[in-house]
Amino acid sequence: MVLSAQREPLELRDLPVPDPEPGQVRLRVRACGVCRTDLHVADGDLPHPKLPLVLGHQIVGETDDGRRLGVPWLGWTDGTCRYCASGRENLCDRARFTGYDLDGGFAEYAVADERYCLPIPDGYDDLQAAPLLCAGLIGYRSLRLAGDPERLGLYGFGASAHIVAQVARHQGRRLFGFVRRGDHAARAFALELGCEWAGWSDEQPPEELDAAIVFAPVGALVPAALAALGRGGRVVCAGIHMSDIPSFAYELLWEERSVSSVANLTRQDGAEFLAIAPQVPVRTEIEVFALEDANDALDRLRRGDVRGAAVVRL
């Protein structure tokens, strides 16, 4: 499924089977998660993708020599810039990203730099494993940046939140879920996954939070989350794109509250999270789509009408 132009539907096309270059592996794609980042690329929120482009950066596939590997968003870094040299390859000056700079997994075959591929843990089938490769990884990195909160708020209960909630509960944290006003199904989902309270995103929780992770790409949620924090609390913005954050009173930030963002991921994030996931154990809830129905998957995601994560099966 090819994106020829932003803000246009993906097109089903026959393409040549790609040949791997030195250092790359070719994978027969078995499943690929559908991420909100794919939606931002398709809708033009993220400028200057490679076009034409095959979207998809939560790839589970089998190599020509029979190994099962996952391909995440981070597809290549230069290894030499000051960010790479200081262990922050997620901020690399010249990074290339799967399904943005590099063709991704909405296809029967994909190639990827073997150094950035991740072994898939045993116990996860292809479909269940796909959301771990971005929704899980970004959720895990966001949780790490949140510090060590006892009371954690999760704003937006989609693919990432439903995974990170399981990890946070495993770590003994208390969870508070925030969903769009009137979305009773998402509220019930948050409670099912261990939130002791779940309410609307414009509500205050029954207790002050130690940290909050904002998964929804809605800038107005940042001051709302700040208002829910106790002293020294932290808001982590987990998305690659967000609408503008409205101005807010300094009082919301005072008393050592802070706001930070999460950018991309590192290979170390992948190794750590994929080791932790089977211990929890993380179980992904998915809705499955055929490759030719990828536009429908994106439309459902755009409407907020996916429970858990959407996955394309090949």
HELIX and SHEET records of a PDB file:
HELIX    1   1 ARG A   36  ASP A   43  1                                   8    
HELIX    2   2 ARG A   82  ALA A   85  1                                   4    
HELIX    3   3 GLU A   89  LEU A   91  5                                   3    
HELIX    4   4 GLU A  114  TYR A  116  5                                   3    
HELIX    5   5 ASP A  126  ALA A  129  1                                   4    
HELIX    6   6 ALA A  130  LEU A  133  5                                   4    
HELIX    7   7 ALA A  135  LEU A  145  1                                  11    
HELIX    8   8 ALA A  159  HIS A  170  1                                  12    
HELIX    9   9 HIS A  184  GLU A  192  1                                   9    
HELIX   10  10 LEU A  221  ALA A  228  1                                   8    
HELIX   11  11 TYR A  250  LEU A  252  5                                   3    
HELIX   12  12 ARG A  267  ILE A  276  1                                  10    
HELIX   13  13 LEU A  291  ASP A  293  5                                   3    
HELIX   14  14 ALA A  294  ARG A  302  1                                   9    
SHEET    1   A 2 VAL A   2  LEU A   3  0                                        
SHEET    2   A 2 LEU A  53  VAL A  54 -1                                        
SHEET    1   B 5 TYR A 109  ASP A 113  0                                        
SHEET    2   B 5 GLN A  24  VAL A  34 -1                                        
SHEET    3   B 5 ILE A  59  THR A  63 -1                                        
SHEET    4   B 5 ARG A  68  VAL A  71 -1                                        
SHEET    5   B 5 LEU A 118  PRO A 119 -1                                        
SHEET    1   C 4 TYR A 109  ASP A 113  0                                        
SHEET    2   C 4 GLN A  24  VAL A  34 -1                                        
SHEET    3   C 4 ALA A 309  ARG A 313 -1                                        
SHEET    4   C 4 ILE A 286  ALA A 290  1                                        
SHEET    1   D 2 LEU A  74  TRP A  76  0                                        
SHEET    2   D 2 ARG A  96  PHE A  97 -1                                        
SHEET    1   E 6 TRP A 197  TRP A 200  0                                        
SHEET    2   E 6 ARG A 174  VAL A 179  1                                        
SHEET    3   E 6 ARG A 151  TYR A 155  1                                        
SHEET    4   E 6 LEU A 209  VAL A 214  1                                        
SHEET    5   E 6 LEU A 229  CYS A 237  1                                        
SHEET    6   E 6 SER A 258  SER A 261  1                                        
END                                                                             
